[in-house]
Amino acid sequence: MAENRLTVVRHGETEWSRDGKHTGRTDIPLTDAGRTVAAKLAQALGDRTYAVVLSSPMARARDTAAIAGFSDAVVDEDLREWDYGDYEGRTTSEIRRSGDADWLLWDDGVPNGETLADVAARADRVIRRVRSLDGDVLAFAHGHFLRVLASRWLNQDPGFGRHLELSPATLSVLAWERHVPAIQAWNAPVT
C-alpha cells in the first residue's frame, strides 16, 4: 500500500453553498467570488506534481479544477456529493422547520437519497484507487463527501465527518505520520 498524499479541494462558492442549501445532484455554477478564489488555487497548487488529478463530474468541481489549472482532471463518479434526495436545495433550518426539529444529516440521513453508508462506500473506493497509485493525488469534490472521505482515510466511522468543518475553495491534505493515516492540513484557505 502506497503512503502517498491526497490533496483535496472543495469546489468554489456557488449560490447554494453561500446560502447553506444542500447541493447534491443539482449542478449549480460557481459564483464570481467562487471563480476568483478558484483562480487563487492555481498559485497554491501549481508547484506540485500529481500522479493523477481527479474531479467530481459536477460542473462546480470541474470548473474549479479548470480555473485552478487542471482542465485535464479525470472525472471520477465516486467523488460526487451526497445525494440529498428530498432535501436537495433546502437549508438545515428549512428542514428543521418543516417537521424534524432536531434533524442532523449525519444521524438522520435524507428521505429518498443516499445513506451515510452509501457515501462511505464511494469514499472507500476513492481511497483504494489513490493508495494503488505511485505518487500524490489531487481531487476536486464537495463538502460533505470530502468530510466522509477524510474520516475513512483515518479509518474512522464515516460519521466522524461531522467534526470536520470544510469551507468552499479550501485545501486539505490527507497523508501519513509514521505509517499511520493522518491529516496534514485541513480547511486551509487560499490567499
Residue pairs with C-beta under 8 A, 6 or more apart in sequence:
1 131
2 131
2 132
2 133
2 134
3 175
3 176
3 179
4 51
4 130
4 131
4 133
4 134
4 135
4 136
4 137
5 136
5 137
5 173
5 174
5 175
5 176
5 184
6 127
6 130
6 136
6 137
6 138
6 139
6 153
6 173
6 174
6 175
7 45
7 48
7 50
7 136
7 137
7 138
7 139
7 171
7 172
7 173
7 174
8 138
8 139
8 140
8 141
8 146
8 149
8 150
8 171
8 172
8 173
8 174
9 41
9 45
9 64
9 65
9 68
9 138
9 139
9 140
9 141
9 169
9 170
9 171
9 172
10 141
10 142
10 143
10 146
10 166
10 167
10 168
10 169
10 170
10 172
11 17
11 30
11 34
11 38
11 56
11 58
11 60
11 61
11 63
11 64
11 140
11 141
11 142
11 168
11 169
12 30
12 31
12 33
12 34
12 35
12 37
12 38
12 60
12 63
12 64
12 67
12 168
12 169
13 30
13 31
13 33
13 34
13 37
13 168
13 169
14 23
14 28
14 29
14 30
14 31
14 34
14 60
14 168
15 28
15 31
16 22
16 23
16 26
16 28
16 89
17 23
17 28
17 34
17 143
17 168
18 31
18 33
19 91
20 91
20 92
20 93
21 89
21 90
21 91
22 82
22 84
22 87
22 88
22 89
22 90
22 91
22 92
22 105
22 110
23 60
23 81
23 84
23 88
23 89
23 142
24 80
24 81
24 82
24 83
24 84
24 85
24 88
24 113
24 114
25 80
25 81
25 83
25 84
25 88
26 88
26 89
27 58
27 59
27 60
28 60
29 59
29 60
29 63
30 38
30 60
30 63
30 64
30 67
34 60
34 64
34 168
34 169
35 63
35 67
37 168
37 169
37 190
38 63
38 64
38 67
38 68
38 169
39 67
39 68
40 169
40 190
40 191
41 64
41 67
41 68
41 69
41 169
41 171
41 190
42 67
42 68
42 69
43 190
44 171
44 190
45 68
45 69
45 70
45 138
45 171
46 69
48 136
48 138
49 135
49 136
50 135
50 136
50 137
50 138
51 133
51 134
51 135
51 136
51 137
52 74
52 133
52 135
52 137
52 138
53 65
53 70
53 72
53 73
53 74
53 137
53 138
53 139
53 140
54 73
54 74
54 75
54 76
54 79
54 126
54 137
54 138
54 139
54 140
55 61
55 62
55 65
55 70
55 73
55 74
55 75
55 76
55 79
55 139
55 140
55 141
56 62
56 75
56 76
56 79
56 80
56 81
56 140
56 141
56 142
56 145
57 75
57 76
57 77
57 79
57 80
58 80
58 81
58 142
60 142
61 79
61 140
61 141
61 142
62 73
62 75
62 140
64 140
64 169
65 71
65 73
65 140
66 73
68 140
70 138
70 140
73 138
73 140
76 126
76 129
76 139
78 122
78 123
78 125
78 126
78 129
79 122
79 126
79 139
79 140
79 141
79 142
79 145
80 122
80 141
80 142
80 145
81 141
81 142
81 143
81 144
81 145
82 105
82 110
82 113
82 114
82 119
82 142
82 144
82 145
82 148
83 110
83 113
83 114
83 118
84 90
84 110
84 113
85 110
85 111
85 112
85 113
85 114
86 110
86 111
86 112
86 113
87 95
87 110
87 111
87 113
88 113
92 103
92 105
95 103
96 102
96 103
100 108
104 162
105 144
106 116
106 159
106 161
106 162
107 159
109 115
109 116
116 148
116 158
116 159
117 158
119 144
119 145
119 148
119 158
120 148
120 151
120 152
120 158
122 145
123 145
123 148
123 149
123 151
123 152
123 158
124 152
126 139
126 149
127 149
127 152
127 153
130 137
130 139
141 149
143 166
143 168
144 161
146 166
146 172
147 161
147 162
147 164
147 166
148 158
148 161
149 174
150 161
150 164
150 172
150 174
150 183
150 186
151 157
151 158
151 159
151 160
151 161
151 164
152 158
153 174
153 181
153 183
154 160
154 181
154 182
154 183
155 181
164 186
164 187
165 187
166 172
166 186
166 187
167 187
167 189
169 189
169 190
170 187
170 188
170 189
170 190
171 185
171 188
171 190
172 183
172 185
172 186
172 187
172 188
173 183
173 184
173 185
173 186
174 181
174 182
174 183
174 184
175 181
175 182
175 183
175 184
176 182
